Amino acid sequence: MHTQWESLANEHILGIAPYEPGKPIEELERELGIHDAIKLASNENPLPPSDRVQRAVIAALHQLNRYPDGSGFYLRQALAKKHGVMAEQVILGNGSNDLIELLVRTFLRPGDEAVVPHPSFVVYPMIVQAAGGVRVMVMLKDYRLDLEAMARAITPLTKIVFIANPNNPTATIVTASEVEHFMARVPAHTIVVFDEAYIEFALGPDFPDTLNYVKQGRKVIVLRTFSKATSLAGLRVGYGLADPDATALMNRIRQPFNVNSIGQVAALAALEDEAHVLECVRMIDAGRHFLLDEFNALGLKFAPSRANFILVDVGRSANDIYQKLLHEGVIVRPMTPFGMETALRITVGTPEENRKLAKALRKVLGR
């Protein structure tokens, strides 16, 4: 009798829907018969890597016959210096996704609970379920993480709490005072994961300094990435900052070459090029204000953004507006999978891209 593949699979993964990436721009243009489409769907930096990074990458190409540095020695040293921690407190990942999976596989036993905000980054509940953990979903309040409700959701079985700050897909933050109040209620057996992929766009006097909790020896892991502000999304380089004992445990199951050699070289060069990050942040900030003014003029509601994207309510079927925007050569992300039937997540682009989006949105909304 023929054995079905599903019967052989880990039962924890059977209820997980696979991530559905968007089609390449070139394929959409071919299918729809359009040209010069713009992609404002994936929260990418619209600017390419800096000249310094590109030169470093080109110079390293002749060494691609060699395996990468399995420990990421130089990159970890540079990150430790930047953040005022020991190199042993830095762990590298193939993007933040890799690190989320590493920490869940390291610390979450089957039956352990993980408190997960919703809607938030789709990888959290996916990895928790794959590991046999129990997902305790806590709904947002006014598009923001409800830290009060998340604190109440912690039980003796809670091993991990995920805090995306800024949150994806809402682009909202929780403040330093809110985090301080939350942390005072977290028991010693619970690990708090601060996922700060968009931190460069959110910094301000109200933004929490979560690294202080790491330096205090709290059960905290801070995740950062080179994908956003430094324009390296295609190279997949993320890093975590935590107690040396935590990183040592995660390193036991980390793949030895999980960050490729070009990614390490590019990230090192990016750390030395703060001017590029400042340029990107300024451009995104200006573009965000431009789009918010456009949305106001169209009478659209939106969440208060502190990231390089905006969650906007178009007041009708988001899928319908998404399809119409596609025919105008604009790719955005409908939030229907998150249960937000009338919301779009729109990445802030270059000034030219933002103007094209605004024009297309006015047309498809009939304004």
DAFENKA-V454271 format. One record per residue. N is the residue number from 1. RES is the residue in one letter. SS is DSSP state (h for helix, s for strand, l for the rest). D_LAST is the distance of its C-alpha to the last C-alpha in Angstrom with 1 decimal. Layout:
N;RES;SS;D_LAST / N;RES;SS;D_LAST
This chain:
1;M;l;61.8 / 2;H;l;58.6 / 3;T;l;57.1 / 4;Q;l;53.3 / 5;W;h;51.6 / 6;E;h;49.8 / 7;S;h;53.1 / 8;L;h;54.1 / 9;A;l;51.0 / 10;N;l;50.8 / 11;E;h;49.8 / 12;H;h;47.5 / 13;I;h;45.0 / 14;L;l;44.7 / 15;G;l;41.9 / 16;I;l;39.8 / 17;A;l;36.8 / 18;P;l;36.8 / 19;Y;l;34.1 / 20;E;l;31.7 / 21;P;l;30.6 / 22;G;l;27.7 / 23;K;l;28.7 / 24;P;l;29.5 / 25;I;h;26.8 / 26;E;h;29.2 / 27;E;h;29.5 / 28;L;h;25.8 / 29;E;h;25.5 / 30;R;h;28.5 / 31;E;h;27.3 / 32;L;h;23.8 / 33;G;l;24.9 / 34;I;l;22.7 / 35;H;l;23.9 / 36;D;l;23.4 / 37;A;l;21.7 / 38;I;s;21.3 / 39;K;s;22.5 / 40;L;l;21.0 / 41;A;l;22.5 / 42;S;l;26.1 / 43;N;l;26.1 / 44;E;l;28.1 / 45;N;l;28.8 / 46;P;l;27.0 / 47;L;l;30.1 / 48;P;l;33.3 / 49;P;l;36.6 / 50;S;l;38.3 / 51;D;h;40.9 / 52;R;h;43.7 / 53;V;h;42.6 / 54;Q;h;42.3 / 55;R;h;45.8 / 56;A;h;47.3 / 57;V;h;45.9 / 58;I;h;47.3 / 59;A;h;50.6 / 60;A;h;50.9 / 61;L;h;50.3 / 62;H;h;54.0 / 63;Q;h;54.8 / 64;L;l;52.7 / 65;N;l;56.0 / 66;R;l;56.7 / 67;Y;l;55.4 / 68;P;l;53.3 / 69;D;l;54.9 / 70;G;l;54.9 / 71;S;l;55.0 / 72;G;l;52.4 / 73;F;h;55.1 / 74;Y;h;53.7 / 75;L;h;50.1 / 76;R;h;51.3 / 77;Q;h;53.5 / 78;A;h;50.7 / 79;L;h;48.4 / 80;A;h;51.2 / 81;K;h;51.8 / 82;K;h;48.2 / 83;H;h;48.0 / 84;G;l;51.6 / 85;V;l;52.8 / 86;M;l;55.4 / 87;A;h;54.7 / 88;E;h;55.9 / 89;Q;h;52.9 / 90;V;s;50.4 / 91;I;s;49.6 / 92;L;s;47.5 / 93;G;s;45.2 / 94;N;l;43.3 / 95;G;h;40.1 / 96;S;h;39.6 / 97;N;h;39.6 / 98;D;h;43.2 / 99;L;h;44.2 / 100;I;h;42.6 / 101;E;h;44.6 / 102;L;h;47.7 / 103;L;h;47.7 / 104;V;h;47.1 / 105;R;h;49.9 / 106;T;h;52.1 / 107;F;h;51.8 / 108;L;l;50.4 / 109;R;l;53.1 / 110;P;l;52.4 / 111;G;l;51.8 / 112;D;l;50.7 / 113;E;s;47.4 / 114;A;s;44.4 / 115;V;s;41.9 / 116;V;s;38.4 / 117;P;s;35.1 / 118;H;s;32.3 / 119;P;l;29.7 / 120;S;l;31.1 / 121;F;l;32.5 / 122;V;h;33.3 / 123;V;h;36.7 / 124;Y;h;38.3 / 125;P;h;38.7 / 126;M;h;39.3 / 127;I;h;42.3 / 128;V;h;43.7 / 129;Q;h;43.9 / 130;A;h;45.4 / 131;A;l;48.1 / 132;G;l;48.9 / 133;G;l;47.6 / 134;V;s;46.0 / 135;R;s;42.3 / 136;V;s;41.8 / 137;M;s;38.0 / 138;V;s;36.7 / 139;M;s;33.1 / 140;L;l;31.0 / 141;K;s;30.4 / 142;D;l;27.1 / 143;Y;l;26.3 / 144;R;s;29.6 / 145;L;l;33.0 / 146;D;l;35.1 / 147;L;h;38.4 / 148;E;h;40.2 / 149;A;h;39.6 / 150;M;h;40.4 / 151;A;h;43.7 / 152;R;h;44.6 / 153;A;h;44.0 / 154;I;l;46.8 / 155;T;l;50.0 / 156;P;l;53.4 / 157;L;l;51.9 / 158;T;s;48.9 / 159;K;s;49.5 / 160;I;s;46.1 / 161;V;s;43.0 / 162;F;s;39.9 / 163;I;s;37.8 / 164;A;s;34.8 / 165;N;l;34.0 / 166;P;l;31.2 / 167;N;l;30.2 / 168;N;l;28.5 / 169;P;l;25.8 / 170;T;l;24.8 / 171;A;l;25.9 / 172;T;l;27.6 / 173;I;l;31.2 / 174;V;l;34.3 / 175;T;s;36.2 / 176;A;h;39.8 / 177;S;h;41.1 / 178;E;h;39.5 / 179;V;h;41.0 / 180;E;h;44.4 / 181;H;h;44.5 / 182;F;h;43.7 / 183;M;h;46.3 / 184;A;l;48.9 / 185;R;l;48.6 / 186;V;l;48.7 / 187;P;l;52.2 / 188;A;l;54.2 / 189;H;l;53.9 / 190;T;l;50.1 / 191;I;s;48.4 / 192;V;s;45.1 / 193;V;s;42.9 / 194;F;s;40.4 / 195;D;s;37.9 / 196;E;l;36.5 / 197;A;l;34.8 / 198;Y;l;32.1 / 199;I;h;34.5 / 200;E;h;34.1 / 201;F;h;30.5 / 202;A;l;31.5 / 203;L;l;34.7 / 204;G;l;35.3 / 205;P;l;38.0 / 206;D;l;36.7 / 207;F;s;36.8 / 208;P;l;40.0 / 209;D;l;42.8 / 210;T;l;43.6 / 211;L;h;46.2 / 212;N;h;48.4 / 213;Y;h;48.8 / 214;V;h;49.9 / 215;K;h;52.4 / 216;Q;l;53.6 / 217;G;l;54.6 / 218;R;l;52.1 / 219;K;l;51.0 / 220;V;s;47.8 / 221;I;s;46.2 / 222;V;s;43.5 / 223;L;s;41.4 / 224;R;s;39.8 / 225;T;s;38.5 / 226;F;l;38.3 / 227;S;l;35.2 / 228;K;l;32.5 / 229;A;l;33.3 / 230;T;l;36.1 / 231;S;l;34.1 / 232;L;l;36.8 / 233;A;h;34.9 / 234;G;h;36.5 / 235;L;h;40.0 / 236;R;l;39.7 / 237;V;l;41.7 / 238;G;s;41.6 / 239;Y;s;44.3 / 240;G;s;45.5 / 241;L;s;47.6 / 242;A;l;50.0 / 243;D;l;53.7 / 244;P;h;56.1 / 245;D;h;57.4 / 246;A;h;53.9 / 247;T;h;53.2 / 248;A;h;56.7 / 249;L;h;56.1 / 250;M;h;52.8 / 251;N;h;54.5 / 252;R;l;56.9 / 253;I;l;54.4 / 254;R;l;52.1 / 255;Q;l;52.4 / 256;P;l;54.4 / 257;F;l;52.1 / 258;N;l;48.7 / 259;V;l;47.3 / 260;N;l;47.8 / 261;S;h;49.6 / 262;I;h;46.7 / 263;G;h;44.5 / 264;Q;h;47.3 / 265;V;h;47.8 / 266;A;h;44.1 / 267;A;h;43.8 / 268;L;h;46.9 / 269;A;h;45.5 / 270;A;h;42.2 / 271;L;h;44.1 / 272;E;l;45.6 / 273;D;l;42.4 / 274;E;h;40.6 / 275;A;h;39.0 / 276;H;h;36.8 / 277;V;h;35.6 / 278;L;h;35.0 / 279;E;h;32.9 / 280;C;h;30.8 / 281;V;h;30.4 / 282;R;h;29.4 / 283;M;h;26.8 / 284;I;h;25.4 / 285;D;h;25.4 / 286;A;h;23.6 / 287;G;h;21.0 / 288;R;h;20.6 / 289;H;h;20.0 / 290;F;h;17.4 / 291;L;h;15.4 / 292;L;h;16.0 / 293;D;h;14.7 / 294;E;h;11.4 / 295;F;h;11.3 / 296;N;h;12.3 / 297;A;h;9.6 / 298;L;l;7.0 / 299;G;l;9.7 / 300;L;l;11.3 / 301;K;s;15.0 / 302;F;s;17.4 / 303;A;l;21.1 / 304;P;l;22.9 / 305;S;l;23.6 / 306;R;l;27.0 / 307;A;l;26.9 / 308;N;l;25.3 / 309;F;s;22.5 / 310;I;s;20.0 / 311;L;s;19.5 / 312;V;s;16.0 / 313;D;s;15.1 / 314;V;l;11.9 / 315;G;l;13.0 / 316;R;l;13.8 / 317;S;l;16.2 / 318;A;h;16.4 / 319;N;h;18.4 / 320;D;h;15.9 / 321;I;h;13.2 / 322;Y;h;16.2 / 323;Q;h;17.3 / 324;K;h;14.1 / 325;L;h;14.1 / 326;L;h;17.7 / 327;H;h;17.2 / 328;E;l;15.2 / 329;G;l;18.3 / 330;V;s;17.2 / 331;I;s;19.5 / 332;V;l;18.9 / 333;R;s;20.9 / 334;P;s;20.0 / 335;M;l;22.1 / 336;T;h;23.2 / 337;P;h;26.8 / 338;F;h;26.9 / 339;G;l;26.0 / 340;M;l;22.5 / 341;E;l;20.6 / 342;T;l;17.1 / 343;A;s;17.7 / 344;L;s;17.4 / 345;R;s;19.9 / 346;I;s;18.6 / 347;T;s;21.4 / 348;V;l;21.1 / 349;G;l;21.9 / 350;T;l;23.1 / 351;P;h;21.1 / 352;E;h;20.3 / 353;E;h;19.2 / 354;N;h;17.0 / 355;R;h;15.2 / 356;K;h;14.9 / 357;L;h;13.5 / 358;A;h;10.8 / 359;K;h;9.8 / 360;A;h;10.2 / 361;L;h;8.4 / 362;R;h;5.0 / 363;K;h;6.3 / 364;V;h;7.8 / 365;L;l;5.5 / 366;G;l;3.8 / 367;R;l;0.0
